[in-house]
């Protein structure tokens, strides 16, 4: 159910979360614990409580909406994620992109201003999609990012192989300089116990952008995650 609306400028954030079988045990437990704290952190910040809207998409064999994009209130409930099978990232990302576009249409219909949306991926493995599916998704993410339709930020746990990291870096929208050098970057998490810090980083980034007209950002400490850059030509 939609929360009571205010006319503050909104920022929609979709968390795109891997619930494949390899997330069994500590990873899924830590992810659920981190999600339960997101609500508390947002409600402690009046700016975020009025402006930050959270949606959650999980993906394993298929993608699915676990929480529609909406404001957070004291009555809001967050899902308890359960694990599935494979790592169908393409299905999950397509759902996340569709949610973002639908939400922007909602804002426009209601006369609400909004900041550029975020889609934040957390995964512990390489997508099980075909190379053709990955190439098509890569082209779509790059095109929509160029059009400033959303910001895509991928995080991978240390269980992801080097090849898997390169694939995720390929999916990240590249700047003109990165395209010229054929390079791409992805955030590598050091420990699954740091999921909460990643969510806090996203909230802080949104808050900083709101306070600075949509341009500011914050940094992650190396003990949480480091940005890894890959040569995509090899």
DAPE-V901455 format. One record per residue. N is the residue number from 1. RES is the residue in three letters. PSI is psi as a letter, one per 40 degrees, with the letter a starting at -180 (999 if undefined). Layout:
# DAPE-V901455
n = <N | N>
res = <RES | RES>
psi = <PSI | PSI>
This chain:
# DAPE-V901455
n = <1 | 2 | 3 | 4 | 5 | 6 | 7 | 8 | 9 | 10 | 11 | 12 | 13 | 14 | 15 | 16 | 17 | 18 | 19 | 20 | 21 | 22 | 23 | 24 | 25 | 26 | 27 | 28 | 29 | 30 | 31 | 32 | 33 | 34 | 35 | 36 | 37 | 38 | 39 | 40 | 41 | 42 | 43 | 44 | 45 | 46 | 47 | 48 | 49 | 50 | 51 | 52 | 53 | 54 | 55 | 56 | 57 | 58 | 59 | 60 | 61 | 62 | 63 | 64 | 65 | 66 | 67 | 68 | 69 | 70 | 71 | 72 | 73 | 74 | 75 | 76 | 77 | 78 | 79 | 80 | 81 | 82 | 83 | 84 | 85 | 86 | 87 | 88 | 89 | 90 | 91 | 92 | 93 | 94 | 95 | 96 | 97 | 98 | 99 | 100 | 101 | 102 | 103 | 104 | 105 | 106 | 107 | 108 | 109 | 110 | 111 | 112 | 113 | 114 | 115 | 116 | 117 | 118 | 119 | 120 | 121 | 122 | 123 | 124 | 125 | 126 | 127 | 128 | 129 | 130 | 131 | 132 | 133 | 134 | 135 | 136 | 137 | 138 | 139 | 140 | 141 | 142 | 143 | 144 | 145 | 146 | 147 | 148 | 149 | 150 | 151 | 152 | 153 | 154 | 155 | 156 | 157 | 158 | 159 | 160 | 161 | 162 | 163 | 164 | 165 | 166 | 167 | 168 | 169 | 170 | 171 | 172 | 173 | 174 | 175 | 176 | 177 | 178 | 179 | 180 | 181 | 182 | 183 | 184 | 185 | 186 | 187 | 188 | 189 | 190 | 191 | 192 | 193 | 194 | 195 | 196 | 197 | 198 | 199 | 200 | 201 | 202 | 203 | 204 | 205 | 206 | 207 | 208 | 209 | 210 | 211 | 212 | 213 | 214 | 215 | 216 | 217 | 218 | 219 | 220 | 221 | 222 | 223 | 224 | 225 | 226 | 227 | 228 | 229 | 230 | 231 | 232 | 233 | 234>
res = <UNK | UNK | UNK | UNK | UNK | UNK | UNK | UNK | UNK | UNK | UNK | UNK | UNK | UNK | UNK | UNK | UNK | UNK | UNK | UNK | UNK | UNK | UNK | UNK | UNK | UNK | UNK | UNK | UNK | UNK | UNK | UNK | UNK | UNK | UNK | UNK | UNK | UNK | UNK | UNK | UNK | UNK | UNK | UNK | UNK | UNK | UNK | UNK | UNK | UNK | UNK | UNK | UNK | UNK | UNK | UNK | UNK | UNK | UNK | UNK | UNK | UNK | UNK | UNK | UNK | UNK | UNK | UNK | UNK | UNK | UNK | UNK | UNK | UNK | UNK | UNK | UNK | UNK | UNK | UNK | UNK | UNK | UNK | UNK | UNK | UNK | UNK | UNK | UNK | UNK | UNK | UNK | UNK | UNK | UNK | UNK | UNK | UNK | UNK | UNK | UNK | UNK | UNK | UNK | UNK | UNK | UNK | UNK | UNK | UNK | UNK | UNK | UNK | UNK | UNK | UNK | UNK | UNK | UNK | UNK | UNK | UNK | UNK | UNK | UNK | UNK | UNK | UNK | UNK | UNK | UNK | UNK | UNK | UNK | UNK | UNK | UNK | UNK | UNK | UNK | UNK | UNK | UNK | UNK | UNK | UNK | UNK | UNK | UNK | UNK | UNK | UNK | UNK | UNK | UNK | UNK | UNK | UNK | UNK | UNK | UNK | UNK | UNK | UNK | UNK | UNK | UNK | UNK | UNK | UNK | UNK | UNK | UNK | UNK | UNK | UNK | UNK | UNK | UNK | UNK | UNK | UNK | UNK | UNK | UNK | UNK | UNK | UNK | UNK | UNK | UNK | UNK | UNK | UNK | UNK | UNK | UNK | UNK | UNK | UNK | UNK | UNK | UNK | UNK | UNK | UNK | UNK | UNK | UNK | UNK | UNK | UNK | UNK | UNK | UNK | UNK | UNK | UNK | UNK | UNK | UNK | UNK | UNK | UNK | UNK | UNK | UNK | UNK | UNK | UNK | UNK | UNK | UNK | UNK>
psi = <h | h | i | h | i | i | e | i | h | i | h | h | h | h | h | h | h | h | f | i | d | e | e | i | b | d | d | d | d | d | d | d | d | d | d | d | e | d | d | d | d | d | d | e | h | d | d | d | d | e | d | h | h | h | i | h | h | i | h | b | d | i | i | i | h | d | h | i | h | i | i | h | i | d | e | i | i | i | i | h | i | i | i | b | c | a | g | g | d | d | d | d | d | d | d | d | d | d | d | d | d | d | d | d | d | d | d | d | d | e | f | h | i | i | i | h | i | i | h | h | h | h | i | e | i | h | i | e | i | i | d | d | d | d | d | d | d | d | d | d | d | d | d | d | d | d | e | f | d | i | h | h | h | h | h | i | i | e | e | h | i | d | d | d | d | d | d | d | d | d | d | h | h | i | i | d | d | d | d | d | e | f | i | i | i | i | h | h | i | d | h | e | e | e | d | d | d | d | d | d | d | d | d | d | d | d | d | d | d | d | d | f | f | e | e | i | i | i | i | i | i | d | e | d | i | i | h | h | h | i | h | e | e | 999>
